[in-house]
Amino acid sequence: MHLGCHLSTSKGWLNLGTQAALLGADTFQFFSRNPRGGGAKEPDPEDAAALTAFLKENDFGPVIAHAPYTLNPCSSDPRIRNFAKLALTEDLTRLSTLPGALYNLHPGSHVGQGAEKGIALAAELMNEVMAEILSDDSPNMILLETMAGKGSEIGRTFEELAEIIEKVDMSSKVGVCLDTCHVFDGGYDVKGDLEGVLKQFDDILSLSRLKAVHVNDSLNPLGSRKDRHAKIGQGHIGLEALSAVVRHPKLQGLPFVLETPNDLPGYAEEIKLLRDQKSNHGPAPALGLSGKKKKGK
């Protein structure tokens, strides 16, 4: 089980690894730049190399860089769209100094254009940037995050994510990050029917496309489309259900990252809480992982 939390880059890259280890984590997430946008600090190559060595020496799972919230790939506003292209290009270029790191991206909000138009614009922007920055043997990958569906967000349904991926030319470099709060708020019952949700994901996207999980409880009930994270065990999903997610046999090896409203001591407590939970999850039924081609591949 690779379990960690969101950390600050303010003290450098190697500090991310050492701080995570102190919290009992063996993965982590960080913002690629200020979450509200703006410029990003150039990484120190020696610092990045030191972190890479630290992660390997301490058997960390994949780590995640999170794009800023203001990056909207499906905006029709030229200013917003230009920033999205600039930030995505800069972030992926800088991330190449941390081989194997995943880049987590919110698919965006169509703002009245309609989901289909938003999906097309998001894929178009990704194609423009990926053609310049990535190749089939690039060490990094973009993850599209499952969204709660508030406002005009795209990516609430697995079908919408599959549509975006199908339109991306270099789709082998695109994966999915499943956020437990988001999918629950979006209508997928990871509490009462985890097997069913994973079966839907596999049928529509393929579980081979799932590369990371954000582990968050939800302040709101199933299908609320609100996107309000809660501490583990203090929301409508609950500790037992979230423990079943992180211990599910089909999800082992993935990085599980906490984004709960916490400080560092709080994250350490939640990491220990999830690690100490005994699994009451029996053998999982077959999920149709036969290697057949899925939508979105």
N, C-alpha and C positions, 0 to 999 in steps of 0.2 A: 504494500500500500504506500503510494507516494502522496503525502499529505502536507499541505503548507498553507500560506496565507498571503495577503497582499502586503508588500513592504515598500518603503521609501528608498529612492536612489540618492538621497541628499548626501550621504557619506560615501558614495562611490559604489562600484559594482562588486568588488570582493566583499565589501561589508554586507551586501545582500545575502551572500552565502553564509557568512559567519553568523549573522543575525538570525537567519532561518534555523541554523543548527542549534543555536542557543534556545530557540523556541520548541525544539523537538521536531522540526520540519525537515523534509528532504525534497522539497520543491517550493516554489514561490512565484508570485506575480508582481510586476512593477509597471508603472506607467511609462510609456515610451517618451513622454514629454508632459508638460503641465496638462492635467486632465481637462482643463477648460480651454486648451489651445495654446498658441504662442510658440516661441522658439524652443529648441531642444539643445541641451549641452552635448558637445562632441565627446564621445567616449574616449577615455585614455586607453590606448591599445594594450599597455602593460597591465592596467587594472582589469581589462576584459580578459586577457590571457590568464591572469591570476585567478579570476573567478572560474573560468573554464576548467583550469586544473583542479581547483577546490571541489567543483561539482563532480568531476570524475573520480577524484580520490575518495570522496565521501558517498559515492553511489546515489547521487541525487537523480530524481526523475527529470523529465523535460521541464524547463521553466518557461514562463509566459510573459511577454510584453503586451500590455494593454494599450490600445490606441486611445487618443483623447476623445472625450464625449462629444466634442464639437465637430468631429470628423463625420460628415454626412455624405456617404458615397452616392446617394440617390437624390440629392438636391438639384433643383433646376436653376437655382440662383448662381450665376457665374462666379461671384466672389466666394461663396461657400464651396462650390465645386473645385475652384482653383486651389483653395486651402486644402481640401481633401486630397487632391492629387499631390500637392507639394508635401504634405505631412506624411502621406503613405509612402511616397518615394524616399524621403529622407529617413523615415523610421526603418524601412526595410534595408536601406543601404547601411545604416549604422548597426542594425541587428546582425549583419553578416559577420561582425566581429565576435559574436557569441553563437557559434555553430550549434544547430539543433534547437535553438530557441523558437518558440511558437509566437505568432503575432495575432492577438485576439482583436477582432473588429466587429463593431455593431453594424449590421447591414444598412441602417439608416431609416429615415422617415420620409415618406413621399410627399407630405405636406399638401394634400389635396389633388395630387396628380393621379392617384390611384395606384394600387399595389403593383399591377402589371408594368406600368411605366417606371415605378420606382425600382422594380426588379431589373428591368432592362438597363436603367442608368447605372445601378450599382455594378452590374456585370461589365458594362462598358468601361467604367473607370478602372475596375480591377484589371481588365485586359490591357488598358493603356499602360498602367504602371508595371504590371507583372512582365510584360514583354520587354521592358527596359531593364528591370532589376533582377528577375529570377530566371532560372533555367531548370530543366528537369532534374539536374543533379545538385541544385542549390541546397544548402544545409538547413534552410528555414522554411516555414510553412505558414500560410494565412489561415486563421480559424474564423469562421462566421459564428457568432454567438446566437443561441436561441433567445428570442425576446418575449416579453410579457404581452405585447400587443397594445400598449398604452398609446393613445393618440393615433398617429398615422404610421407607427412603426411597421416595417416589414420584417419578416423573419419570425413571426409568432408561430407559424405552422411549419412542420417538417417539409410539407410540399413547397412552401415558398423558398425555403433554403435550397431545396433540390432544384428549383427553377433557376435560381441564381447560379448554382454550380454548373448546371447544364449549359449555361451561356458563357461560362469562363473557358477560354481556350486551353489554358494550362491547369485543368481541373485536378490533375494529380498533386498539385501544390496547394489545394484547398481542403481543409477539414472543417470540423464542427466542434464548438465548445458548448456543452449542455449546461445551462444554469438551472439548478433545481427550483429556485424561487421563480424564475421567469417561466419555465414550462408549467409549473403548478398554477401560477397566476394566469397563464395563457390557456389553461384548460386541460392539461395532461396530468392525470392523477398519479404522480409518482409515490404518493402515500398509500393509496388503496389498490393500485394496479400497476406496480412497477414493471412486472413482466409484460403486461400489455403495452405499456409505453415503449419499452425497449423493442418489443416486436414491431410496433408501428415504425419506430426509428429505423430498424433493420430493413423492413420492407420498402421504405421510401428512400432512405439515404444510404443504408448499409452501415452496420456497426463498425466496419473497418474505417469509416470516415470519421468516427468519433475519436478525438485526440485529447480532450481535456474536459474536466467537469468543475464548474463553480458550485461549491457546496454551501448553500444558504437556506435558512428557514424563511418563511414568509409571514409578514404581518397580516396578510389578507387571505381570505378563503379561496378555494379552488375556482378558477375561471374569472377572477376579479379584474384582471388586466391592469393591475395597479403598480407592480414592481416596487415593493417596499420590503427590503431585506430585514430579517430578524435574527437574533442570536440563535445558535443551535439549541433546539429544545424549547424555545420560547415563542414559537410561531405555530401556524396551522399545519405544517408538515410534521414536525416533531423529531425527536432524537432517534427513536426506533426506526422510522422510515429513512432518515438520512444515513443512519448506520448501515441499513440494508443497501443503500446506493453505493457507499464507499467500499463495501465488502462483497459486492455482487461479483460472482465468478467471471462474468463476461467483461467486466470493466477493470480487472486488475492490470496493473502496469501503467494506467493512465495517471496523469497528475491531477489531484483533487485539491482545489484552492478555495480557502475561505474568503468571502467578501462580506462578512457579517459586521455590524456596527460595533467595533471593538478597538481597544488599545492593544499593545503588544502582550501584556500579561493576560488579557482576555483571550487573545489568539492562542497563547500557550496552553491555557486551560481547555479551550475547545479542541485543540489538537490532541491533547492527552485524553480528553473525554471520548473522542471518536476512536482513538487507538485502543483504549481500554474496554470498549464495548465488545461483549461477546456476541459472535454472530449466531443468530437463530435462523439463518438463511440456509435452507436445505439445497440440495442439488438443483440447479436451474434447469427447466425444461428446454428442449432444443428450440433455438430461435431462428431456424431456417438459414444458418450460416453455411450454405452449401457452395458458396463461391459463384452463384449465379449473378448475372449483372443486375444492379439495382438502378432505380431512377437516381439521377444526380451523379452518376459515375462517368 
